């Protein structure tokens, strides 16, 4: 069984920074992609940023130039450095991991989410 655990959310003032971390663990054979999504109240979950095992990175247009995703393959961990935060970045941020478990079956796992609130 594979699981992911997020950490690092909190309350920050506009213009501030936060760093989110997500670690995948369990019966993992290979991780193809890890990434971050977010869901604001009353809105659908949306992509923030993803990174593949080959370090191909994709960002939502709304966070380009402000957020940076990084992955440590050895630790099965992904980070999201969020700078110049805006009130509209307020949301629950979810980590996702896509890959193969030790039985060579595809898994697609979500974390329980971490709240990010940007407010003065």
N, CA, C and O atoms as CSV, one atom per row, in Angstrom:
chain,resi,resn,atom,element,x,y,z
A,1,UNK,N,N,0.845,-1.188,0.000
A,1,UNK,CA,C,0.000,0.000,0.000
A,1,UNK,C,C,0.882,1.240,0.000
A,1,UNK,O,O,1.895,1.306,0.696
A,2,UNK,N,N,0.471,2.221,-0.799
A,2,UNK,CA,C,1.228,3.457,-0.926
A,2,UNK,C,C,0.440,4.577,-0.253
A,2,UNK,O,O,-0.787,4.619,-0.337
A,3,UNK,N,N,1.141,5.469,0.403
A,3,UNK,CA,C,0.498,6.643,0.981
A,3,UNK,C,C,1.383,7.861,0.790
A,3,UNK,O,O,2.593,7.745,0.595
A,4,UNK,N,N,0.758,9.033,0.848
A,4,UNK,CA,C,1.504,10.284,0.790
A,4,UNK,C,C,1.055,11.146,1.956
A,4,UNK,O,O,-0.117,11.146,2.334
A,5,UNK,N,N,2.000,11.879,2.519
A,5,UNK,CA,C,1.723,12.731,3.658
A,5,UNK,C,C,2.279,14.116,3.378
A,5,UNK,O,O,3.460,14.277,3.070
A,6,UNK,N,N,1.401,15.122,3.491
A,6,UNK,CA,C,1.812,16.504,3.246
A,6,UNK,C,C,2.127,17.203,4.572
A,6,UNK,O,O,1.666,16.804,5.642
A,7,UNK,N,N,2.928,18.258,4.453
A,7,UNK,CA,C,3.182,19.118,5.605
A,7,UNK,C,C,3.567,20.502,5.106
A,7,UNK,O,O,3.956,20.671,3.950
A,8,UNK,N,N,3.455,21.486,5.985
A,8,UNK,CA,C,3.975,22.802,5.671
A,8,UNK,C,C,2.953,23.892,5.423
A,8,UNK,O,O,3.333,25.032,5.158
A,9,UNK,N,N,1.683,23.584,5.497
A,9,UNK,CA,C,0.688,24.634,5.287
A,9,UNK,C,C,0.634,25.593,6.464
A,9,UNK,O,O,1.324,25.412,7.467
A,10,UNK,N,N,-0.202,26.618,6.323
A,10,UNK,CA,C,-0.354,27.569,7.404
A,10,UNK,C,C,-0.918,28.879,6.948
A,10,UNK,O,O,-1.439,29.003,5.840
A,11,UNK,N,N,-0.809,29.871,7.826
A,11,UNK,CA,C,-1.301,31.220,7.556
A,11,UNK,C,C,-0.123,32.126,7.251
A,11,UNK,O,O,0.877,32.130,7.969
A,12,UNK,N,N,-0.251,32.896,6.176
A,12,UNK,CA,C,0.831,33.800,5.782
A,12,UNK,C,C,0.218,35.075,5.235
A,12,UNK,O,O,-0.882,35.064,4.681
A,13,UNK,N,N,0.934,36.164,5.394
A,13,UNK,CA,C,0.453,37.441,4.858
A,13,UNK,C,C,0.697,37.527,3.354
A,13,UNK,O,O,1.600,36.869,2.837
A,14,UNK,N,N,-0.091,38.325,2.650
A,14,UNK,CA,C,0.172,38.525,1.221
A,14,UNK,C,C,1.612,38.973,0.979
A,14,UNK,O,O,2.149,39.827,1.685
A,15,UNK,N,N,2.217,38.366,-0.040
A,15,UNK,CA,C,3.613,38.636,-0.346
A,15,UNK,C,C,4.573,37.713,0.363
A,15,UNK,O,O,5.769,37.722,0.071
A,16,UNK,N,N,4.077,36.921,1.285
A,16,UNK,CA,C,4.921,36.012,2.038
A,16,UNK,C,C,5.203,34.716,1.311
A,16,UNK,O,O,4.825,34.534,0.154
A,17,UNK,N,N,5.879,33.815,2.015
A,17,UNK,CA,C,6.302,32.548,1.432
A,17,UNK,C,C,5.950,31.388,2.344
A,17,UNK,O,O,5.882,31.530,3.565
A,18,UNK,N,N,5.730,30.248,1.730
A,18,UNK,CA,C,5.539,28.988,2.430
A,18,UNK,C,C,6.176,27.883,1.617
A,18,UNK,O,O,6.316,27.988,0.398
A,19,UNK,N,N,6.562,26.817,2.309
A,19,UNK,CA,C,7.125,25.651,1.626
A,19,UNK,C,C,6.345,24.421,2.055
A,19,UNK,O,O,6.250,24.107,3.242
A,20,UNK,N,N,5.788,23.730,1.069
A,20,UNK,CA,C,5.061,22.491,1.318
A,20,UNK,C,C,5.960,21.300,0.992
A,20,UNK,O,O,6.779,21.347,0.074
A,21,UNK,N,N,5.783,20.241,1.766
A,21,UNK,CA,C,6.504,19.002,1.524
A,21,UNK,C,C,5.523,17.854,1.426
A,21,UNK,O,O,4.461,17.873,2.050
A,22,UNK,N,N,5.884,16.852,0.638
A,22,UNK,CA,C,5.054,15.664,0.500
A,22,UNK,C,C,5.967,14.463,0.342
A,22,UNK,O,O,6.836,14.438,-0.529
A,23,UNK,N,N,5.764,13.475,1.186
A,23,UNK,CA,C,6.565,12.258,1.123
A,23,UNK,C,C,5.678,11.070,0.807
A,23,UNK,O,O,4.642,10.866,1.440
A,24,UNK,N,N,6.091,10.294,-0.172
A,24,UNK,CA,C,5.399,9.051,-0.518
A,24,UNK,C,C,6.121,7.887,0.145
A,24,UNK,O,O,7.350,7.867,0.213
A,25,UNK,N,N,5.355,6.923,0.633
A,25,UNK,CA,C,5.959,5.775,1.302
A,25,UNK,C,C,5.096,4.546,1.081
A,25,UNK,O,O,3.967,4.632,0.598
A,26,UNK,N,N,5.658,3.394,1.449
A,26,UNK,CA,C,4.926,2.147,1.296
A,26,UNK,C,C,5.557,1.264,0.234
A,26,UNK,O,O,6.757,1.332,-0.034
A,27,UNK,N,N,4.712,0.435,-0.359
A,27,UNK,CA,C,5.185,-0.556,-1.326
A,27,UNK,C,C,5.320,0.063,-2.714
A,27,UNK,O,O,4.526,-0.205,-3.616
A,28,UNK,N,N,6.329,0.883,-2.857
A,28,UNK,CA,C,6.545,1.610,-4.111
A,28,UNK,C,C,7.609,0.918,-4.948
A,28,UNK,O,O,8.696,0.610,-4.460
A,29,UNK,N,N,7.289,0.679,-6.198
A,29,UNK,CA,C,8.284,0.194,-7.157
A,29,UNK,C,C,8.888,1.366,-7.917
A,29,UNK,O,O,10.107,1.473,-8.046
A,30,UNK,N,N,8.033,2.234,-8.414
A,30,UNK,CA,C,8.515,3.384,-9.177
A,30,UNK,C,C,7.476,4.500,-9.123
A,30,UNK,O,O,6.277,4.245,-9.234
A,31,UNK,N,N,7.938,5.725,-8.954
A,31,UNK,CA,C,7.058,6.894,-8.998
A,31,UNK,C,C,7.255,7.591,-10.333
A,31,UNK,O,O,8.366,8.013,-10.655
A,32,UNK,N,N,6.191,7.716,-11.110
A,32,UNK,CA,C,6.281,8.390,-12.400
A,32,UNK,C,C,6.139,9.903,-12.253
A,32,UNK,O,O,6.855,10.676,-12.890
A,33,UNK,N,N,5.215,10.298,-11.413
A,33,UNK,CA,C,4.909,11.712,-11.297
A,33,UNK,C,C,4.441,12.037,-9.887
A,33,UNK,O,O,3.702,11.268,-9.272
A,34,UNK,N,N,4.877,13.181,-9.387
A,34,UNK,CA,C,4.350,13.734,-8.139
A,34,UNK,C,C,3.975,15.181,-8.388
A,34,UNK,O,O,4.544,15.851,-9.249
A,35,UNK,N,N,3.019,15.642,-7.628
A,35,UNK,CA,C,2.624,17.022,-7.857
A,35,UNK,C,C,1.664,17.550,-6.815
A,35,UNK,O,O,1.290,16.868,-5.860
A,36,UNK,N,N,1.285,18.787,-7.039
A,36,UNK,CA,C,0.417,19.507,-6.121
A,36,UNK,C,C,-0.814,20.031,-6.867
A,36,UNK,O,O,-0.723,20.531,-7.988
A,37,UNK,N,N,-1.932,19.902,-6.223
A,37,UNK,CA,C,-3.194,20.436,-6.691
A,37,UNK,C,C,-3.801,21.223,-5.534
A,37,UNK,O,O,-3.402,21.055,-4.382
A,38,UNK,N,N,-4.768,22.081,-5.850
A,38,UNK,CA,C,-5.405,22.836,-4.784
A,38,UNK,C,C,-6.890,22.976,-5.051
A,38,UNK,O,O,-7.354,22.906,-6.189
A,39,UNK,N,N,-7.624,23.177,-3.959
A,39,UNK,CA,C,-9.066,23.368,-4.071
A,39,UNK,C,C,-9.484,24.463,-3.109
A,39,UNK,O,O,-9.349,24.330,-1.893
A,40,UNK,N,N,-9.993,25.546,-3.671
A,40,UNK,CA,C,-10.512,26.654,-2.891
A,40,UNK,C,C,-11.995,26.420,-2.614
A,40,UNK,O,O,-12.641,25.669,-3.344
A,41,UNK,N,N,-12.540,27.037,-1.587
A,41,UNK,CA,C,-13.961,26.846,-1.266
A,41,UNK,C,C,-14.854,27.177,-2.446
A,41,UNK,O,O,-14.732,28.241,-3.053
A,42,UNK,N,N,-15.744,26.265,-2.763
A,42,UNK,CA,C,-16.687,26.488,-3.856
A,42,UNK,C,C,-16.116,26.300,-5.237
A,42,UNK,O,O,-16.801,26.560,-6.226
A,43,UNK,N,N,-14.878,25.853,-5.333
A,43,UNK,CA,C,-14.242,25.679,-6.642
A,43,UNK,C,C,-13.784,24.236,-6.814
A,43,UNK,O,O,-13.681,23.474,-5.852
A,44,UNK,N,N,-13.515,23.887,-8.054
A,44,UNK,CA,C,-13.012,22.552,-8.345
A,44,UNK,C,C,-11.509,22.469,-8.046
A,44,UNK,O,O,-10.800,23.475,-8.045
A,45,UNK,N,N,-11.058,21.258,-7.798
A,45,UNK,CA,C,-9.636,21.035,-7.600
A,45,UNK,C,C,-8.900,21.353,-8.914
A,45,UNK,O,O,-9.358,20.997,-9.999
A,46,UNK,N,N,-7.759,22.027,-8.787
A,46,UNK,CA,C,-7.007,22.419,-9.969
A,46,UNK,C,C,-5.525,22.103,-9.810
A,46,UNK,O,O,-4.995,22.009,-8.703
A,47,UNK,N,N,-4.888,21.945,-10.951
A,47,UNK,CA,C,-3.450,21.702,-10.973
A,47,UNK,C,C,-2.697,22.926,-10.472
A,47,UNK,O,O,-3.038,24.062,-10.804
A,48,UNK,N,N,-1.660,22.676,-9.663
A,48,UNK,CA,C,-0.720,23.735,-9.296
A,48,UNK,C,C,0.608,23.485,-10.019
A,48,UNK,O,O,1.092,24.333,-10.768
A,49,UNK,N,N,1.184,22.303,-9.777
A,49,UNK,CA,C,2.453,21.966,-10.412
A,49,UNK,C,C,2.692,20.470,-10.293
A,49,UNK,O,O,2.317,19.846,-9.301
A,50,UNK,N,N,3.320,19.903,-11.316
A,50,UNK,CA,C,3.702,18.500,-11.283
A,50,UNK,C,C,5.125,18.354,-11.797
A,50,UNK,O,O,5.631,19.191,-12.545
A,51,UNK,N,N,5.762,17.252,-11.366
A,51,UNK,CA,C,7.105,16.946,-11.851
A,51,UNK,C,C,7.195,15.440,-12.067
A,51,UNK,O,O,6.766,14.658,-11.219
A,52,UNK,N,N,7.752,15.040,-13.201
A,52,UNK,CA,C,7.877,13.626,-13.517
A,52,UNK,C,C,9.222,13.080,-13.037
A,52,UNK,O,O,10.082,13.828,-12.572
A,53,UNK,N,N,9.382,11.782,-13.158
A,53,UNK,CA,C,10.645,11.161,-12.772
A,53,UNK,C,C,11.790,11.662,-13.636
A,53,UNK,O,O,12.949,11.639,-13.223
A,54,UNK,N,N,11.456,12.113,-14.830
A,54,UNK,CA,C,12.471,12.680,-15.711
A,54,UNK,C,C,12.636,14.178,-15.530
A,54,UNK,O,O,13.297,14.846,-16.325
A,55,UNK,N,N,12.018,14.699,-14.459
A,55,UNK,CA,C,12.118,16.117,-14.103
A,55,UNK,C,C,11.452,17.039,-15.123
A,55,UNK,O,O,11.830,18.203,-15.252
A,56,UNK,N,N,10.466,16.521,-15.841
A,56,UNK,CA,C,9.619,17.399,-16.650
A,56,UNK,C,C,8.625,18.075,-15.718
A,56,UNK,O,O,7.942,17.405,-14.944
A,57,UNK,N,N,8.542,19.382,-15.789
A,57,UNK,CA,C,7.748,20.166,-14.847
A,57,UNK,C,C,6.646,20.911,-15.573
A,57,UNK,O,O,6.831,21.431,-16.673
A,58,UNK,N,N,5.490,20.948,-14.920
A,58,UNK,CA,C,4.342,21.662,-15.463
A,58,UNK,C,C,3.756,22.541,-14.363
A,58,UNK,O,O,3.525,22.077,-13.246
A,59,UNK,N,N,3.517,23.815,-14.683
A,59,UNK,CA,C,2.930,24.751,-13.733
A,59,UNK,C,C,1.616,25.301,-14.269
A,59,UNK,O,O,1.440,25.461,-15.477
A,60,UNK,N,N,0.703,25.584,-13.361
A,60,UNK,CA,C,-0.465,26.361,-13.727
A,60,UNK,C,C,-0.013,27.781,-14.064
A,60,UNK,O,O,0.923,28.298,-13.455
A,61,UNK,N,N,-0.672,28.403,-15.023
A,61,UNK,CA,C,-0.290,29.757,-15.410
A,61,UNK,C,C,-0.354,30.724,-14.224
A,61,UNK,O,O,0.440,31.662,-14.137
A,62,UNK,N,N,-1.283,30.496,-13.331
A,62,UNK,CA,C,-1.492,31.413,-12.209
A,62,UNK,C,C,-0.347,31.414,-11.198
A,62,UNK,O,O,-0.245,32.330,-10.382
A,63,UNK,N,N,0.515,30.393,-11.246
A,63,UNK,CA,C,1.602,30.321,-10.257
A,63,UNK,C,C,2.984,30.430,-10.890
A,63,UNK,O,O,3.989,30.474,-10.181
A,64,UNK,N,N,3.042,30.473,-12.206
A,64,UNK,CA,C,4.339,30.571,-12.883
A,64,UNK,C,C,5.096,31.809,-12.421
A,64,UNK,O,O,4.543,32.905,-12.338
A,65,UNK,N,N,6.386,31.604,-12.120
A,65,UNK,CA,C,7.211,32.710,-11.667
A,65,UNK,C,C,7.142,32.956,-10.175
A,65,UNK,O,O,7.948,33.711,-9.631
A,66,UNK,N,N,6.189,32.328,-9.508
A,66,UNK,CA,C,6.052,32.513,-8.053
A,66,UNK,C,C,6.293,31.214,-7.283
A,66,UNK,O,O,6.858,31.229,-6.190
A,67,UNK,N,N,5.865,30.104,-7.855
A,67,UNK,CA,C,5.996,28.803,-7.203
A,67,UNK,C,C,7.068,27.980,-7.900
A,67,UNK,O,O,7.267,28.085,-9.110
A,68,UNK,N,N,7.758,27.153,-7.107
A,68,UNK,CA,C,8.767,26.266,-7.655
A,68,UNK,C,C,8.570,24.876,-7.069
A,68,UNK,O,O,8.511,24.701,-5.852
A,69,UNK,N,N,8.471,23.895,-7.953
A,69,UNK,CA,C,8.346,22.506,-7.512
A,69,UNK,C,C,9.696,21.822,-7.669
A,69,UNK,O,O,10.426,22.063,-8.631
A,70,UNK,N,N,10.010,20.968,-6.708
A,70,UNK,CA,C,11.268,20.232,-6.768
A,70,UNK,C,C,11.031,18.832,-6.214
A,70,UNK,O,O,10.173,18.623,-5.356
A,71,UNK,N,N,11.789,17.902,-6.709
A,71,UNK,CA,C,11.587,16.503,-6.342
A,71,UNK,C,C,12.909,15.877,-5.936
A,71,UNK,O,O,13.939,16.103,-6.570
A,72,UNK,N,N,12.868,15.088,-4.868
A,72,UNK,CA,C,14.018,14.295,-4.445
A,72,UNK,C,C,13.658,12.837,-4.669
A,72,UNK,O,O,12.939,12.242,-3.866
A,73,UNK,N,N,14.149,12.265,-5.747
A,73,UNK,CA,C,13.784,10.894,-6.104
A,73,UNK,C,C,14.236,9.892,-5.049
A,73,UNK,O,O,13.543,8.912,-4.777
A,74,UNK,N,N,15.391,10.139,-4.462
A,74,UNK,CA,C,15.922,9.196,-3.471
A,74,UNK,C,C,15.032,9.115,-2.232
A,74,UNK,O,O,14.950,8.074,-1.579
A,75,UNK,N,N,14.362,10.237,-1.918
A,75,UNK,CA,C,13.519,10.282,-0.732
A,75,UNK,C,C,12.031,10.170,-1.058
A,75,UNK,O,O,11.189,10.228,-0.162
A,76,UNK,N,N,11.708,10.009,-2.344
A,76,UNK,CA,C,10.298,9.952,-2.771
A,76,UNK,C,C,9.530,11.159,-2.240
A,76,UNK,O,O,8.404,11.035,-1.758
A,77,UNK,N,N,10.148,12.303,-2.337
A,77,UNK,CA,C,9.582,13.522,-1.759
A,77,UNK,C,C,9.498,14.612,-2.812
A,77,UNK,O,O,10.351,14.720,-3.694
A,78,UNK,N,N,8.451,15.416,-2.700
A,78,UNK,CA,C,8.290,16.566,-3.572
A,78,UNK,C,C,8.024,17.799,-2.708
A,78,UNK,O,O,7.352,17.722,-1.680
A,79,UNK,N,N,8.559,18.922,-3.144
A,79,UNK,CA,C,8.424,20.167,-2.409
A,79,UNK,C,C,7.768,21.216,-3.299
A,79,UNK,O,O,7.889,21.181,-4.524
A,80,UNK,N,N,7.080,22.139,-2.663
A,80,UNK,CA,C,6.516,23.268,-3.390
A,80,UNK,C,C,6.887,24.537,-2.631
A,80,UNK,O,O,6.363,24.807,-1.551
A,81,UNK,N,N,7.792,25.302,-3.211
A,81,UNK,CA,C,8.166,26.591,-2.646
A,81,UNK,C,C,7.240,27.652,-3.225
A,81,UNK,O,O,7.202,27.863,-4.437
A,82,UNK,N,N,6.503,28.310,-2.357
A,82,UNK,CA,C,5.517,29.293,-2.792
A,82,UNK,C,C,5.950,30.676,-2.315
A,82,UNK,O,O,6.008,30.939,-1.114
A,83,UNK,N,N,6.247,31.537,-3.250
A,83,UNK,CA,C,6.660,32.912,-2.955
A,83,UNK,C,C,5.622,33.894,-3.476
A,83,UNK,O,O,4.766,33.542,-4.288
A,84,UNK,N,N,5.710,35.117,-3.001
A,84,UNK,CA,C,4.801,36.184,-3.446
A,84,UNK,C,C,3.351,35.722,-3.387
A,84,UNK,O,O,2.585,35.900,-4.333
A,85,UNK,N,N,2.999,35.135,-2.272
A,85,UNK,CA,C,1.657,34.574,-2.141
A,85,UNK,C,C,0.581,35.656,-2.172
A,85,UNK,O,O,0.765,36.770,-1.682
A,86,UNK,N,N,-0.543,35.283,-2.766
A,86,UNK,CA,C,-1.677,36.184,-2.926
A,86,UNK,C,C,-2.890,35.590,-2.204
A,86,UNK,O,O,-2.947,34.380,-1.982
A,87,UNK,N,N,-3.843,36.421,-1.843
A,87,UNK,CA,C,-5.055,35.887,-1.204
A,87,UNK,C,C,-5.742,34.821,-2.048
A,87,UNK,O,O,-6.337,33.891,-1.504
A,88,UNK,N,N,-5.668,34.943,-3.358
A,88,UNK,CA,C,-6.304,33.949,-4.231
A,88,UNK,C,C,-5.576,32.607,-4.247
A,88,UNK,O,O,-6.058,31.648,-4.850
A,89,UNK,N,N,-4.427,32.535,-3.593
A,89,UNK,CA,C,-3.753,31.238,-3.436
A,89,UNK,C,C,-4.320,30.439,-2.262
A,89,UNK,O,O,-3.963,29.277,-2.064
A,90,UNK,N,N,-5.192,31.060,-1.497
A,90,UNK,CA,C,-5.796,30.373,-0.364
A,90,UNK,C,C,-6.593,29.168,-0.837
A,90,UNK,O,O,-7.479,29.284,-1.684
A,91,UNK,N,N,-6.265,28.009,-0.275
A,91,UNK,CA,C,-6.907,26.757,-0.683
A,91,UNK,C,C,-6.367,25.622,0.172
A,91,UNK,O,O,-5.416,25.791,0.934
A,92,UNK,N,N,-6.986,24.478,0.029
A,92,UNK,CA,C,-6.395,23.249,0.545
A,92,UNK,C,C,-5.513,22.681,-0.557
A,92,UNK,O,O,-5.959,22.488,-1.688
A,93,UNK,N,N,-4.272,22.418,-0.220
A,93,UNK,CA,C,-3.312,21.911,-1.193
A,93,UNK,C,C,-3.149,20.405,-0.992
A,93,UNK,O,O,-2.903,19.928,0.116
A,94,UNK,N,N,-3.291,19.678,-2.091
A,94,UNK,CA,C,-3.222,18.225,-2.057
A,94,UNK,C,C,-2.014,17.730,-2.847
A,94,UNK,O,O,-1.719,18.210,-3.941
A,95,UNK,N,N,-1.335,16.767,-2.262
A,95,UNK,CA,C,-0.247,16.098,-2.955
A,95,UNK,C,C,-0.785,14.873,-3.683
A,95,UNK,O,O,-1.671,14.176,-3.187
A,96,UNK,N,N,-0.241,14.627,-4.851
A,96,UNK,CA,C,-0.621,13.443,-5.630
A,96,UNK,C,C,0.631,12.704,-6.086
A,96,UNK,O,O,1.632,13.316,-6.461
A,97,UNK,N,N,0.555,11.393,-6.048
A,97,UNK,CA,C,1.646,10.556,-6.537
A,97,UNK,C,C,1.087,9.491,-7.463
A,97,UNK,O,O,0.106,8.821,-7.138
A,98,UNK,N,N,1.720,9.340,-8.615
A,98,UNK,CA,C,1.292,8.380,-9.639
A,98,UNK,C,C,2.487,7.499,-9.974
A,98,UNK,O,O,3.574,7.998,-10.264
A,99,UNK,N,N,2.278,6.171,-9.933
A,99,UNK,CA,C,3.389,5.291,-10.244
A,99,UNK,C,C,2.978,3.834,-10.207
A,99,UNK,O,O,1.823,3.491,-10.462
A,100,UNK,N,N,3.942,2.977,-9.883
A,100,UNK,CA,C,3.707,1.527,-9.795
A,100,UNK,C,C,4.082,1.047,-8.401
A,100,UNK,O,O,5.104,1.445,-7.841
A,101,UNK,N,N,3.225,0.175,-7.850
A,101,UNK,CA,C,3.555,-0.386,-6.543
A,101,UNK,C,C,4.439,-1.624,-6.717
A,101,UNK,O,O,4.831,-1.967,-7.832
A,102,UNK,N,N,4.741,-2.278,-5.614
A,102,UNK,CA,C,5.665,-3.408,-5.663
A,102,UNK,C,C,5.106,-4.592,-6.441
A,102,UNK,O,O,5.857,-5.488,-6.826
A,103,UNK,N,N,3.787,-4.609,-6.678
A,103,UNK,CA,C,3.166,-5.651,-7.501
A,103,UNK,C,C,3.096,-5.242,-8.958
A,103,UNK,O,O,2.497,-5.935,-9.781
A,104,UNK,N,N,3.718,-4.105,-9.275
A,104,UNK,CA,C,3.752,-3.566,-10.630
A,104,UNK,C,C,2.364,-3.113,-11.090
A,104,UNK,O,O,2.081,-3.043,-12.286
A,105,UNK,N,N,1.513,-2.810,-10.117
A,105,UNK,CA,C,0.209,-2.250,-10.442
A,105,UNK,C,C,0.275,-0.735,-10.332
A,105,UNK,O,O,0.997,-0.183,-9.502
A,106,UNK,N,N,-0.494,-0.078,-11.189
A,106,UNK,CA,C,-0.535,1.379,-11.162
A,106,UNK,C,C,-1.244,1.861,-9.893
A,106,UNK,O,O,-2.288,1.332,-9.512
A,107,UNK,N,N,-0.675,2.846,-9.266
A,107,UNK,CA,C,-1.368,3.504,-8.175
A,107,UNK,C,C,-1.494,4.991,-8.475
A,107,UNK,O,O,-0.684,5.550,-9.214
A,108,UNK,N,N,-2.499,5.625,-7.907
A,108,UNK,CA,C,-2.753,7.057,-8.072
A,108,UNK,C,C,-3.299,7.527,-6.728
A,108,UNK,O,O,-4.485,7.371,-6.439
A,109,UNK,N,N,-2.429,8.097,-5.920
A,109,UNK,CA,C,-2.720,8.348,-4.513
A,109,UNK,C,C,-2.756,9.839,-4.198
A,109,UNK,O,O,-1.939,10.616,-4.693
A,110,UNK,N,N,-3.722,10.220,-3.361
A,110,UNK,CA,C,-3.843,11.607,-2.902
A,110,UNK,C,C,-3.585,11.682,-1.405
A,110,UNK,O,O,-3.935,10.772,-0.653
A,111,UNK,N,N,-2.977,12.764,-0.992
A,111,UNK,CA,C,-2.842,13.037,0.425
A,111,UNK,C,C,-4.123,13.630,0.977
A,111,UNK,O,O,-5.075,13.874,0.236
A,112,UNK,N,N,-4.143,13.860,2.278
A,112,UNK,CA,C,-5.353,14.372,2.907
A,112,UNK,C,C,-5.474,15.889,2.801
A,112,UNK,O,O,-6.521,16.452,3.120
A,113,UNK,N,N,-4.429,16.539,2.364
A,113,UNK,CA,C,-4.487,17.974,2.138
A,113,UNK,C,C,-3.931,18.791,3.282
A,113,UNK,O,O,-3.965,18.374,4.440
A,114,UNK,N,N,-3.418,19.964,2.941
A,114,UNK,CA,C,-2.913,20.901,3.945
A,114,UNK,C,C,-3.425,22.298,3.593
A,114,UNK,O,O,-3.369,22.718,2.437
A,115,UNK,N,N,-3.919,23.002,4.594
A,115,UNK,CA,C,-4.531,24.303,4.359
A,115,UNK,C,C,-3.474,25.386,4.222
A,115,UNK,O,O,-2.554,25.487,5.034
A,116,UNK,N,N,-3.623,26.193,3.181
A,116,UNK,CA,C,-2.801,27.388,2.995
A,116,UNK,C,C,-3.748,28.587,2.979
A,116,UNK,O,O,-4.660,28.657,2.155
A,117,UNK,N,N,-3.527,29.513,3.879
A,117,UNK,CA,C,-4.356,30.713,3.962
A,117,UNK,C,C,-3.470,31.935,3.836
A,117,UNK,O,O,-2.513,32.113,4.589
A,118,UNK,N,N,-3.809,32.777,2.864
A,118,UNK,CA,C,-3.051,34.003,2.625
A,118,UNK,C,C,-3.966,35.173,2.976
A,118,UNK,O,O,-4.940,35.455,2.279
A,119,UNK,N,N,-3.629,35.838,4.065
A,119,UNK,CA,C,-4.504,36.901,4.563
A,119,UNK,C,C,-3.711,37.838,5.469
A,119,UNK,O,O,-2.782,37.428,6.165
A,120,UNK,N,N,-4.106,39.099,5.439
A,120,UNK,CA,C,-3.491,40.080,6.325
A,120,UNK,C,C,-4.298,40.213,7.613
A,120,UNK,O,O,-3.935,40.997,8.490
